[in-house]
């Protein structure tokens, strides 16, 4: 009686070929997945930068007695004044060397283009931004807050 234990050379070659096909498929799927994740990550970085600008800008224009002081003719800078904590303050947003600054503090990088369309003492600001191929146009309404004097008498 002959006992055939083990694997033959032909079966070993077939196993290696099958394992190679399986590993090739897994590699293709993994590469595609990571490529797509990196693309999504690049796009979200620009959206986060715009959201950061949007947060600061909205906070400033929604302050008490906020008004537009000056907008440069090329639309790359805007100055806004407002009252915060009982004190008159002003802030300037300016595009310089591909970065957006709030006063002297950098808040956004990789800004390709920015255009601000507003009228001093107006009630609307239109901001166009292009951050690393993420383009966004937003219209902000500057509405004066209505202060109600508590000393008014009722009739």
Secondary structure, 3 states (H helix, E strand, C coil): CCCCCCCCHHHHHHHHHHHHHHHHHHHHHHHHHHHHHHHHHHHHHHHHHHHHHHHHHHHHHCCEEEEEEEECCCCCEEEEEEEECCEEEEEEEEEECCEEEECCEEEECCEEEEEEEECCCCCEEEEEEEECCEEEEEEEECCCCCCCCCCCCCC
